[in-house]
Amino acid sequence: AARRALELARHDGNPMTLSAALDAVEASEIDEGNVNAAIASVMERLALLDRLPVGRLGDFERCDTLVMATECFIRAGDFGRAAIYAEQLGRVGSEQRAPGAGQERLVTTRFLTGEWDGCLDAGRLLVATWEANGRPQAGFLVEALACVAVVQTLRGDPAVDTSWAMCDELMCNHPSPYRAVFVAACRADAALAAGRAGEALRILDEIALTGWFATIAAAVKAEAAVRCGDPRAGDLLTEAHGLAEGDAYAKAILLRAEGNLADAQAAFAELPCPYQEARTALERGGTYAEGAQTTLVALGLRRSDGPKANVRGARA
């Protein structure tokens, strides 16, 4: 039905109608796991931005296009491109005098690309706007708050409990299986970084891996299984590889889980994802680990070689 509507919209030529039809198609493509096709659709939508009408409806369509562009490139593991569209989205929100608009994508992309101070700044604005509006149901904030909570966890910030509590509140009031998977993957990866592979595996064992973020969660679960010597590790790696098609981030995690550290580090660098790149470099040791320490300190983390370290590089 979505593809038939797209054919009709192409014939009609109205940019609003065509953009809406492409939106329906790209959502279907993402649900089907066809990330490359979804990106092709969203690129076609982006080409329509200058043709959209001025006014409320056109502004909404511009914002939605940038949201979907950000989401598609996050899903593909192209964090640099995702950040470009998230920053554009944030500027559109400012121009429309809606200070919180688009901030949730800024939080997520800044987290992934290692701009952690900017991630927390955007997170504070996001929470302030949400609270000023009476803390309404807003499930779309969950991923951003989870990213904030991971940064706070890794930095040892006591505000982390408040951030996780807000995540839980939003998920309780607005249940969403795919957002629950993202939050579980964040919690598990933070535990894995601290050397608690068994805890990471338990977190992901307790949830069905479904939706957009199943690829990332399956990869983290497989890595946790490898590190704690779980007998399911081989099967979980195979399952995760089957899901990871089109997701460069999940593939990089699996390279690291399998001990292919040089390729994993290069893959994380290409995304870019400095935090995961540094974690991988720590495992390689030597001069790679020395460079990783510099990155981790720049991210606001303690050095990983002391008794209070919050990122471990050694394999369990």
Salt bridges, closest charged atoms under 4 A:
GLU7 OE1 - ARG4 NH1 3.12
ASP23 OD1 - ARG45 NH1 3.24
GLU26 OE2 - ARG45 NH1 2.91
GLU29 OE2 - ARG3 NH2 3.96
GLU32 OE1 - ARG3 NH2 3.71
GLU44 OE2 - ARG10 NH1 2.28
ASP59 OD1 - ARG62 NH1 3.16
GLU61 OE2 - ARG45 NH2 2.73
ASP64 OD2 - ARG45 NH2 2.94
GLU71 OE2 - ARG105 NH2 2.88
GLU87 OE2 - ARG110 NE 3.15
GLU104 OE2 - ARG105 NH1 2.61
ASP117 OD1 - ARG155 NH2 3.00
ASP121 OD1 - ARG124 NH2 2.48
GLU131 OE2 - ARG135 NH1 3.03
GLU143 OE1 - ARG179 NE 3.12
ASP168 OD1 - ARG187 NH2 3.19
GLU169 OE1 - ARG135 NH2 2.59
ASP189 OD2 - ARG279 NH1 2.92
GLU199 OE1 - ARG196 NE 2.55
ASP205 OD1 - LYS221 NZ 3.15
ASP205 OD2 - ARG232 NH2 2.88
GLU223 OE2 - ARG227 NH2 2.86
GLU223 OE2 - ARG256 NE 2.79
ASP230 OD1 - ARG232 NE 2.88
ASP247 OD2 - ARG75 NH1 3.70
GLU258 OE2 - HIS241 NE2 2.80
GLU283 OE2 - ARG227 NH2 2.31
GLU283 OE1 - ARG315 NH1 2.88
ASP305 OD2 - ARG303 NH2 3.08
